[in-house]
Amino acid sequence: MTAARKKGELPEKVCVGCGRVFVWRRKWARDWERVLWCSERCRRAGRGGKERGREG
């Protein structure tokens, strides 16, 4: 078993959908390398980078 990490020590990534920084979660432990989105909403929206119906 591995030692517990503090929240600030967890690996981070940038979401390809919204550009927000998100941190490692236990449920992503096996495929952290393949995780690209911070949430299911961003994953469904795809790689567009902007939310649908929003202009700016």
PQR file of N, CA, C, O and H, with PARSE charges and radii, in Angstrom:
ATOM      1  N   MET A   1       0.841  -1.190   0.000 -0.4000 1.5000
ATOM      2  CA  MET A   1       0.000   0.000   0.000 -0.0000 2.0000
ATOM      3  C   MET A   1       0.883   1.249   0.000  0.5500 1.7000
ATOM      4  O   MET A   1       1.922   1.293   0.659 -0.5500 1.4000
ATOM      5  N   THR A   2       0.460   2.231  -0.731 -0.4000 1.5000
ATOM      6  CA  THR A   2       1.243   3.464  -0.818 -0.0000 2.0000
ATOM      7  C   THR A   2       0.845   4.436   0.285  0.5500 1.7000
ATOM      8  O   THR A   2      -0.254   4.363   0.837 -0.5500 1.4000
ATOM      9  H   THR A   2      -0.385   2.195  -1.266  0.4000 1.0000
ATOM     10  N   ALA A   3       1.745   5.328   0.587 -0.4000 1.5000
ATOM     11  CA  ALA A   3       1.474   6.333   1.606 -0.0000 2.0000
ATOM     12  C   ALA A   3       0.496   7.372   1.073  0.5500 1.7000
ATOM     13  O   ALA A   3       0.484   7.675  -0.120 -0.5500 1.4000
ATOM     14  H   ALA A   3       2.637   5.387   0.139  0.4000 1.0000
ATOM     15  N   ALA A   4      -0.307   7.902   1.951 -0.4000 1.5000
ATOM     16  CA  ALA A   4      -1.280   8.928   1.558 -0.0000 2.0000
ATOM     17  C   ALA A   4      -0.547  10.211   1.172  0.5500 1.7000
ATOM     18  O   ALA A   4       0.491  10.553   1.739 -0.5500 1.4000
ATOM     19  H   ALA A   4      -0.297   7.656   2.921  0.4000 1.0000
ATOM     20  N   ARG A   5      -1.115  10.904   0.195 -0.4000 1.5000
ATOM     21  CA  ARG A   5      -0.535  12.176  -0.246 -0.0000 2.0000
ATOM     22  C   ARG A   5      -1.422  13.320   0.215  0.5500 1.7000
ATOM     23  O   ARG A   5      -2.629  13.162   0.398 -0.5500 1.4000
ATOM     24  H   ARG A   5      -1.958  10.626  -0.265  0.4000 1.0000
ATOM     25  N   LYS A   6      -0.802  14.460   0.395 -0.4000 1.5000
ATOM     26  CA  LYS A   6      -1.574  15.660   0.692 -0.0000 2.0000
ATOM     27  C   LYS A   6      -2.198  16.157  -0.599  0.5500 1.7000
ATOM     28  O   LYS A   6      -1.686  15.879  -1.684 -0.5500 1.4000
ATOM     29  H   LYS A   6       0.178  14.588   0.246  0.4000 1.0000
ATOM     30  N   LYS A   7      -3.282  16.879  -0.495 -0.4000 1.5000
ATOM     31  CA  LYS A   7      -4.004  17.348  -1.667 -0.0000 2.0000
ATOM     32  C   LYS A   7      -3.118  18.177  -2.602  0.5500 1.7000
ATOM     33  O   LYS A   7      -3.245  18.075  -3.822 -0.5500 1.4000
ATOM     34  H   LYS A   7      -3.697  17.105   0.386  0.4000 1.0000
ATOM     35  N   GLY A   8      -2.251  18.970  -2.057 -0.4000 1.5000
ATOM     36  CA  GLY A   8      -1.368  19.814  -2.858 -0.0000 2.0000
ATOM     37  C   GLY A   8      -0.282  19.052  -3.594  0.5500 1.7000
ATOM     38  O   GLY A   8       0.369  19.607  -4.479 -0.5500 1.4000
ATOM     39  H   GLY A   8      -2.149  19.053  -1.066  0.4000 1.0000
ATOM     40  N   GLU A   9      -0.075  17.786  -3.243 -0.4000 1.5000
ATOM     41  CA  GLU A   9       0.971  16.977  -3.862 -0.0000 2.0000
ATOM     42  C   GLU A   9       0.455  16.094  -4.992  0.5500 1.7000
ATOM     43  O   GLU A   9       1.245  15.384  -5.614 -0.5500 1.4000
ATOM     44  H   GLU A   9      -0.604  17.335  -2.524  0.4000 1.0000
ATOM     45  N   LEU A  10      -0.831  16.117  -5.272 -0.4000 1.5000
ATOM     46  CA  LEU A  10      -1.402  15.279  -6.312 -0.0000 2.0000
ATOM     47  C   LEU A  10      -1.060  15.824  -7.699  0.5500 1.7000
ATOM     48  O   LEU A  10      -0.938  17.036  -7.876 -0.5500 1.4000
ATOM     49  H   LEU A  10      -1.472  16.694  -4.767  0.4000 1.0000
ATOM     50  N   PRO A  11      -0.906  14.928  -8.688 -0.5600 1.5000
ATOM     51  CA  PRO A  11      -0.614  15.381 -10.049  0.2800 2.0000
ATOM     52  C   PRO A  11      -1.774  16.187 -10.634  0.5500 1.7000
ATOM     53  O   PRO A  11      -2.933  15.969 -10.282 -0.5500 1.4000
ATOM     54  N   GLU A  12      -1.453  17.104 -11.517 -0.4000 1.5000
ATOM     55  CA  GLU A  12      -2.466  17.965 -12.140 -0.0000 2.0000
ATOM     56  C   GLU A  12      -2.415  17.855 -13.652  0.5500 1.7000
ATOM     57  O   GLU A  12      -1.393  17.488 -14.233 -0.5500 1.4000
ATOM     58  H   GLU A  12      -0.511  17.281 -11.803  0.4000 1.0000
ATOM     59  N   LYS A  13      -3.542  18.182 -14.280 -0.4000 1.5000
ATOM     60  CA  LYS A  13      -3.638  18.257 -15.744 -0.0000 2.0000
ATOM     61  C   LYS A  13      -4.531  19.440 -16.102  0.5500 1.7000
ATOM     62  O   LYS A  13      -5.234  19.984 -15.250 -0.5500 1.4000
ATOM     63  H   LYS A  13      -4.372  18.480 -13.808  0.4000 1.0000
ATOM     64  N   VAL A  14      -4.492  19.829 -17.370 -0.4000 1.5000
ATOM     65  CA  VAL A  14      -5.358  20.882 -17.877 -0.0000 2.0000
ATOM     66  C   VAL A  14      -6.411  20.225 -18.759  0.5500 1.7000
ATOM     67  O   VAL A  14      -6.079  19.431 -19.640 -0.5500 1.4000
ATOM     68  H   VAL A  14      -3.921  19.388 -18.062  0.4000 1.0000
ATOM     69  N   CYS A  15      -7.663  20.547 -18.529 -0.4000 1.5000
ATOM     70  CA  CYS A  15      -8.779  19.978 -19.291 -0.0000 2.0000
ATOM     71  C   CYS A  15      -8.722  20.480 -20.737  0.5500 1.7000
ATOM     72  O   CYS A  15      -8.548  21.675 -20.978 -0.5500 1.4000
ATOM     73  H   CYS A  15      -7.933  21.192 -17.814  0.4000 1.0000
ATOM     74  N   VAL A  16      -8.870  19.551 -21.705 -0.4000 1.5000
ATOM     75  CA  VAL A  16      -8.841  19.948 -23.113 -0.0000 2.0000
ATOM     76  C   VAL A  16     -10.143  20.634 -23.529  0.5500 1.7000
ATOM     77  O   VAL A  16     -10.187  21.289 -24.571 -0.5500 1.4000
ATOM     78  H   VAL A  16      -9.011  18.581 -21.509  0.4000 1.0000
ATOM     79  N   GLY A  17     -11.192  20.495 -22.738 -0.4000 1.5000
ATOM     80  CA  GLY A  17     -12.471  21.110 -23.076 -0.0000 2.0000
ATOM     81  C   GLY A  17     -12.599  22.543 -22.588  0.5500 1.7000
ATOM     82  O   GLY A  17     -12.975  23.431 -23.353 -0.5500 1.4000
ATOM     83  H   GLY A  17     -11.156  19.963 -21.892  0.4000 1.0000
ATOM     84  N   CYS A  18     -12.286  22.772 -21.315 -0.4000 1.5000
ATOM     85  CA  CYS A  18     -12.521  24.094 -20.733 -0.0000 2.0000
ATOM     86  C   CYS A  18     -11.236  24.814 -20.319  0.5500 1.7000
ATOM     87  O   CYS A  18     -11.269  26.012 -20.040 -0.5500 1.4000
ATOM     88  H   CYS A  18     -11.981  22.050 -20.694  0.4000 1.0000
ATOM     89  N   GLY A  19     -10.119  24.112 -20.277 -0.4000 1.5000
ATOM     90  CA  GLY A  19      -8.852  24.736 -19.928 -0.0000 2.0000
ATOM     91  C   GLY A  19      -8.589  24.853 -18.435  0.5500 1.7000
ATOM     92  O   GLY A  19      -7.579  25.434 -18.038 -0.5500 1.4000
ATOM     93  H   GLY A  19     -10.092  23.138 -20.504  0.4000 1.0000
ATOM     94  N   ARG A  20      -9.464  24.320 -17.604 -0.4000 1.5000
ATOM     95  CA  ARG A  20      -9.268  24.375 -16.155 -0.0000 2.0000
ATOM     96  C   ARG A  20      -8.249  23.332 -15.722  0.5500 1.7000
ATOM     97  O   ARG A  20      -8.087  22.295 -16.366 -0.5500 1.4000
ATOM     98  H   ARG A  20     -10.285  23.848 -17.927  0.4000 1.0000
ATOM     99  N   VAL A  21      -7.573  23.621 -14.631 -0.4000 1.5000
ATOM    100  CA  VAL A  21      -6.634  22.672 -14.050 -0.0000 2.0000
ATOM    101  C   VAL A  21      -7.425  21.754 -13.120  0.5500 1.7000
ATOM    102  O   VAL A  21      -8.229  22.222 -12.314 -0.5500 1.4000
ATOM    103  H   VAL A  21      -7.705  24.463 -14.108  0.4000 1.0000
ATOM    104  N   PHE A  22      -7.191  20.436 -13.236 -0.4000 1.5000
ATOM    105  CA  PHE A  22      -7.842  19.499 -12.331 -0.0000 2.0000
ATOM    106  C   PHE A  22      -6.804  18.523 -11.799  0.5500 1.7000
ATOM    107  O   PHE A  22      -5.762  18.317 -12.420 -0.5500 1.4000
ATOM    108  H   PHE A  22      -6.538  20.055 -13.890  0.4000 1.0000
ATOM    109  N   VAL A  23      -7.089  17.924 -10.650 -0.4000 1.5000
ATOM    110  CA  VAL A  23      -6.125  17.044  -9.990 -0.0000 2.0000
ATOM    111  C   VAL A  23      -6.549  15.587 -10.080  0.5500 1.7000
ATOM    112  O   VAL A  23      -7.708  15.270 -10.349 -0.5500 1.4000
ATOM    113  H   VAL A  23      -7.936  18.092 -10.145  0.4000 1.0000
ATOM    114  N   TRP A  24      -5.592  14.720  -9.851 -0.4000 1.5000
ATOM    115  CA  TRP A  24      -5.770  13.276  -9.870 -0.0000 2.0000
ATOM    116  C   TRP A  24      -6.882  12.858  -8.917  0.5500 1.7000
ATOM    117  O   TRP A  24      -7.035  13.421  -7.833 -0.5500 1.4000
ATOM    118  H   TRP A  24      -4.651  14.977  -9.632  0.4000 1.0000
ATOM    119  N   ARG A  25      -7.646  11.871  -9.336 -0.4000 1.5000
ATOM    120  CA  ARG A  25      -8.670  11.270  -8.475 -0.0000 2.0000
ATOM    121  C   ARG A  25      -8.423   9.777  -8.416  0.5500 1.7000
ATOM    122  O   ARG A  25      -7.910   9.185  -9.365 -0.5500 1.4000
ATOM    123  H   ARG A  25      -7.522  11.413 -10.216  0.4000 1.0000
ATOM    124  N   ARG A  26      -8.781   9.187  -7.323 -0.4000 1.5000
ATOM    125  CA  ARG A  26      -8.530   7.758  -7.133 -0.0000 2.0000
ATOM    126  C   ARG A  26      -9.165   6.901  -8.230  0.5500 1.7000
ATOM    127  O   ARG A  26      -8.577   5.905  -8.651 -0.5500 1.4000
ATOM    128  H   ARG A  26      -9.198   9.668  -6.552  0.4000 1.0000
ATOM    129  N   LYS A  27     -10.349   7.274  -8.693 -0.4000 1.5000
ATOM    130  CA  LYS A  27     -11.018   6.482  -9.722 -0.0000 2.0000
ATOM    131  C   LYS A  27     -10.269   6.510 -11.058  0.5500 1.7000
ATOM    132  O   LYS A  27     -10.522   5.670 -11.921 -0.5500 1.4000
ATOM    133  H   LYS A  27     -10.827   8.084  -8.351  0.4000 1.0000
ATOM    134  N   TRP A  28      -9.351   7.466 -11.239 -0.4000 1.5000
ATOM    135  CA  TRP A  28      -8.557   7.553 -12.463 -0.0000 2.0000
ATOM    136  C   TRP A  28      -7.190   6.897 -12.312  0.5500 1.7000
ATOM    137  O   TRP A  28      -6.351   7.031 -13.204 -0.5500 1.4000
ATOM    138  H   TRP A  28      -9.145   8.149 -10.538  0.4000 1.0000
ATOM    139  N   ALA A  29      -6.944   6.204 -11.225 -0.4000 1.5000
ATOM    140  CA  ALA A  29      -5.617   5.668 -10.922 -0.0000 2.0000
ATOM    141  C   ALA A  29      -5.069   4.779 -12.035  0.5500 1.7000
ATOM    142  O   ALA A  29      -3.888   4.879 -12.367 -0.5500 1.4000
ATOM    143  H   ALA A  29      -7.625   6.096 -10.501  0.4000 1.0000
ATOM    144  N   ARG A  30      -5.889   3.918 -12.613 -0.4000 1.5000
ATOM    145  CA  ARG A  30      -5.401   2.986 -13.621 -0.0000 2.0000
ATOM    146  C   ARG A  30      -5.115   3.643 -14.961  0.5500 1.7000
ATOM    147  O   ARG A  30      -4.196   3.219 -15.662 -0.5500 1.4000
ATOM    148  H   ARG A  30      -6.849   3.836 -12.343  0.4000 1.0000
ATOM    149  N   ASP A  31      -5.875   4.669 -15.339 -0.4000 1.5000
ATOM    150  CA  ASP A  31      -5.655   5.276 -16.651 -0.0000 2.0000
ATOM    151  C   ASP A  31      -5.504   6.787 -16.593  0.5500 1.7000
ATOM    152  O   ASP A  31      -6.098   7.502 -17.400 -0.5500 1.4000
ATOM    153  H   ASP A  31      -6.622   5.014 -14.770  0.4000 1.0000
ATOM    154  N   TRP A  32      -4.725   7.272 -15.657 -0.4000 1.5000
ATOM    155  CA  TRP A  32      -4.478   8.705 -15.523 -0.0000 2.0000
ATOM    156  C   TRP A  32      -3.866   9.286 -16.797  0.5500 1.7000
ATOM    157  O   TRP A  32      -4.150  10.432 -17.145 -0.5500 1.4000
ATOM    158  H   TRP A  32      -4.242   6.691 -15.001  0.4000 1.0000
ATOM    159  N   GLU A  33      -3.049   8.531 -17.483 -0.4000 1.5000
ATOM    160  CA  GLU A  33      -2.414   9.003 -18.715 -0.0000 2.0000
ATOM    161  C   GLU A  33      -3.436   9.293 -19.812  0.5500 1.7000
ATOM    162  O   GLU A  33      -3.190  10.143 -20.667 -0.5500 1.4000
ATOM    163  H   GLU A  33      -2.818   7.600 -17.200  0.4000 1.0000
ATOM    164  N   ARG A  34      -4.571   8.607 -19.803 -0.4000 1.5000
ATOM    165  CA  ARG A  34      -5.593   8.784 -20.838 -0.0000 2.0000
ATOM    166  C   ARG A  34      -6.686   9.783 -20.459  0.5500 1.7000
ATOM    167  O   ARG A  34      -7.515  10.126 -21.302 -0.5500 1.4000
ATOM    168  H   ARG A  34      -4.771   7.917 -19.108  0.4000 1.0000
ATOM    169  N   VAL A  35      -6.709  10.253 -19.217 -0.4000 1.5000
ATOM    170  CA  VAL A  35      -7.724  11.213 -18.781 -0.0000 2.0000
ATOM    171  C   VAL A  35      -7.439  12.568 -19.418  0.5500 1.7000
ATOM    172  O   VAL A  35      -6.341  13.108 -19.286 -0.5500 1.4000
ATOM    173  H   VAL A  35      -6.037   9.974 -18.532  0.4000 1.0000
ATOM    174  N   LEU A  36      -8.446  13.114 -20.113 -0.4000 1.5000
ATOM    175  CA  LEU A  36      -8.272  14.392 -20.809 -0.0000 2.0000
ATOM    176  C   LEU A  36      -9.216  15.477 -20.311  0.5500 1.7000
ATOM    177  O   LEU A  36      -8.919  16.664 -20.444 -0.5500 1.4000
ATOM    178  H   LEU A  36      -9.338  12.675 -20.219  0.4000 1.0000
ATOM    179  N   TRP A  37     -10.349  15.084 -19.740 -0.4000 1.5000
ATOM    180  CA  TRP A  37     -11.375  16.045 -19.358 -0.0000 2.0000
ATOM    181  C   TRP A  37     -11.574  16.082 -17.855  0.5500 1.7000
ATOM    182  O   TRP A  37     -11.385  15.074 -17.175 -0.5500 1.4000
ATOM    183  H   TRP A  37     -10.590  14.120 -19.632  0.4000 1.0000
ATOM    184  N   CYS A  38     -11.955  17.238 -17.335 -0.4000 1.5000
ATOM    185  CA  CYS A  38     -12.160  17.401 -15.898 -0.0000 2.0000
ATOM    186  C   CYS A  38     -13.514  16.873 -15.447  0.5500 1.7000
ATOM    187  O   CYS A  38     -13.704  16.578 -14.267 -0.5500 1.4000
ATOM    188  H   CYS A  38     -12.109  18.057 -17.887  0.4000 1.0000
ATOM    189  N   SER A  39     -14.454  16.751 -16.375 -0.4000 1.5000
ATOM    190  CA  SER A  39     -15.795  16.311 -16.001 -0.0000 2.0000
ATOM    191  C   SER A  39     -16.489  15.627 -17.165  0.5500 1.7000
ATOM    192  O   SER A  39     -16.026  15.684 -18.304 -0.5500 1.4000
ATOM    193  H   SER A  39     -14.300  16.990 -17.334  0.4000 1.0000
ATOM    194  N   GLU A  40     -17.586  14.993 -16.867 -0.4000 1.5000
ATOM    195  CA  GLU A  40     -18.398  14.343 -17.891 -0.0000 2.0000
ATOM    196  C   GLU A  40     -18.974  15.386 -18.851  0.5500 1.7000
ATOM    197  O   GLU A  40     -19.111  15.118 -20.045 -0.5500 1.4000
ATOM    198  H   GLU A  40     -17.962  14.947 -15.941  0.4000 1.0000
ATOM    199  N   ARG A  41     -19.306  16.549 -18.346 -0.4000 1.5000
ATOM    200  CA  ARG A  41     -19.846  17.620 -19.183 -0.0000 2.0000
ATOM    201  C   ARG A  41     -18.838  18.052 -20.259  0.5500 1.7000
ATOM    202  O   ARG A  41     -19.203  18.236 -21.420 -0.5500 1.4000
ATOM    203  H   ARG A  41     -19.194  16.766 -17.377  0.4000 1.0000
ATOM    204  N   CYS A  42     -17.587  18.209 -19.869 -0.4000 1.5000
ATOM    205  CA  CYS A  42     -16.548  18.583 -20.830 -0.0000 2.0000
ATOM    206  C   CYS A  42     -16.310  17.460 -21.836  0.5500 1.7000
ATOM    207  O   CYS A  42     -16.083  17.719 -23.017 -0.5500 1.4000
ATOM    208  H   CYS A  42     -17.291  18.059 -18.925  0.4000 1.0000
ATOM    209  N   ARG A  43     -16.361  16.221 -21.372 -0.4000 1.5000
ATOM    210  CA  ARG A  43     -16.153  15.090 -22.269 -0.0000 2.0000
ATOM    211  C   ARG A  43     -17.246  15.033 -23.331  0.5500 1.7000
ATOM    212  O   ARG A  43     -16.960  14.801 -24.506 -0.5500 1.4000
ATOM    213  H   ARG A  43     -16.545  16.010 -20.412  0.4000 1.0000
ATOM    214  N   ARG A  44     -18.498  15.244 -22.920 -0.4000 1.5000
ATOM    215  CA  ARG A  44     -19.608  15.224 -23.875 -0.0000 2.0000
ATOM    216  C   ARG A  44     -19.524  16.372 -24.867  0.5500 1.7000
ATOM    217  O   ARG A  44     -19.908  16.218 -26.027 -0.5500 1.4000
ATOM    218  H   ARG A  44     -18.730  15.432 -21.965  0.4000 1.0000
ATOM    219  N   ALA A  45     -19.030  17.514 -24.428 -0.4000 1.5000
ATOM    220  CA  ALA A  45     -18.925  18.681 -25.299 -0.0000 2.0000
ATOM    221  C   ALA A  45     -17.829  18.482 -26.349  0.5500 1.7000
ATOM    222  O   ALA A  45     -17.885  19.088 -27.419 -0.5500 1.4000
ATOM    223  H   ALA A  45     -18.719  17.639 -23.486  0.4000 1.0000
ATOM    224  N   GLY A  46     -16.852  17.656 -26.059 -0.4000 1.5000
ATOM    225  CA  GLY A  46     -15.778  17.370 -27.007 -0.0000 2.0000
ATOM    226  C   GLY A  46     -14.617  18.324 -26.895  0.5500 1.7000
ATOM    227  O   GLY A  46     -14.447  19.000 -25.880 -0.5500 1.4000
ATOM    228  H   GLY A  46     -16.806  17.165 -25.189  0.4000 1.0000
ATOM    229  N   ARG A  47     -13.820  18.377 -27.940 -0.4000 1.5000
ATOM    230  CA  ARG A  47     -12.590  19.162 -27.936 -0.0000 2.0000
ATOM    231  C   ARG A  47     -12.769  20.601 -28.386  0.5500 1.7000
ATOM    232  O   ARG A  47     -11.779  21.317 -28.539 -0.5500 1.4000
ATOM    233  H   ARG A  47     -13.958  17.828 -28.764  0.4000 1.0000
ATOM    234  N   GLY A  48     -13.998  21.048 -28.600 -0.4000 1.5000
ATOM    235  CA  GLY A  48     -14.237  22.384 -29.124 -0.0000 2.0000
ATOM    236  C   GLY A  48     -13.654  23.507 -28.311  0.5500 1.7000
ATOM    237  O   GLY A  48     -13.230  24.516 -28.873 -0.5500 1.4000
ATOM    238  H   GLY A  48     -14.802  20.466 -28.475  0.4000 1.0000
ATOM    239  N   GLY A  49     -13.620  23.363 -26.999 -0.4000 1.5000
ATOM    240  CA  GLY A  49     -13.046  24.393 -26.164 -0.0000 2.0000
ATOM    241  C   GLY A  49     -14.047  25.430 -25.700  0.5500 1.7000
ATOM    242  O   GLY A  49     -13.767  26.161 -24.750 -0.5500 1.4000
ATOM    243  H   GLY A  49     -13.964  22.543 -26.542  0.4000 1.0000
ATOM    244  N   LYS A  50     -15.204  25.521 -26.338 -0.4000 1.5000
ATOM    245  CA  LYS A  50     -16.242  26.455 -25.920 -0.0000 2.0000
ATOM    246  C   LYS A  50     -17.541  25.688 -25.724  0.5500 1.7000
ATOM    247  O   LYS A  50     -17.812  24.700 -26.407 -0.5500 1.4000
ATOM    248  H   LYS A  50     -15.431  24.927 -27.110  0.4000 1.0000
ATOM    249  N   GLU A  51     -18.333  26.165 -24.777 -0.4000 1.5000
ATOM    250  CA  GLU A  51     -19.622  25.530 -24.535 -0.0000 2.0000
ATOM    251  C   GLU A  51     -20.571  25.867 -25.658  0.5500 1.7000
ATOM    252  O   GLU A  51     -20.479  26.940 -26.253 -0.5500 1.4000
ATOM    253  H   GLU A  51     -18.113  26.967 -24.222  0.4000 1.0000
ATOM    254  N   ARG A  52     -21.481  24.961 -25.953 -0.4000 1.5000
ATOM    255  CA  ARG A  52     -22.457  25.200 -27.007 -0.0000 2.0000
ATOM    256  C   ARG A  52     -23.397  26.336 -26.626  0.5500 1.7000
ATOM    257  O   ARG A  52     -23.783  26.472 -25.465 -0.5500 1.4000
ATOM    258  H   ARG A  52     -21.556  24.089 -25.469  0.4000 1.0000
ATOM    259  N   GLY A  53     -23.753  27.130 -27.590 -0.4000 1.5000
ATOM    260  CA  GLY A  53     -24.686  28.226 -27.358 -0.0000 2.0000
ATOM    261  C   GLY A  53     -24.056  29.432 -26.695  0.5500 1.7000
ATOM    262  O   GLY A  53     -24.754  30.393 -26.371 -0.5500 1.4000
ATOM    263  H   GLY A  53     -23.439  27.019 -28.533  0.4000 1.0000
ATOM    264  N   ARG A  54     -22.776  29.400 -26.490 -0.4000 1.5000
ATOM    265  CA  ARG A  54     -22.096  30.519 -25.842 -0.0000 2.0000
ATOM    266  C   ARG A  54     -21.187  31.182 -26.840  0.5500 1.7000
ATOM    267  O   ARG A  54     -20.378  30.522 -27.492 -0.5500 1.4000
ATOM    268  H   ARG A  54     -22.209  28.619 -26.753  0.4000 1.0000
ATOM    269  N   GLU A  55     -21.315  32.471 -26.960 -0.4000 1.5000
ATOM    270  CA  GLU A  55     -20.457  33.224 -27.878 -0.0000 2.0000
ATOM    271  C   GLU A  55     -19.571  34.169 -27.092  0.5500 1.7000
ATOM    272  O   GLU A  55     -19.929  34.621 -26.005 -0.5500 1.4000
ATOM    273  H   GLU A  55     -21.972  33.008 -26.431  0.4000 1.0000
ATOM    274  N   GLY A  56     -18.426  34.455 -27.649 -0.4000 1.5000
ATOM    275  CA  GLY A  56     -17.636  35.396 -26.898 -0.0000 2.0000
ATOM    276  C   GLY A  56     -16.287  35.488 -27.384  0.5500 1.7000
ATOM    277  O   GLY A  56     -15.487  36.252 -26.843 -0.5500 1.4000
ATOM    278  H   GLY A  56     -18.136  34.087 -28.532  0.4000 1.0000
TER
END
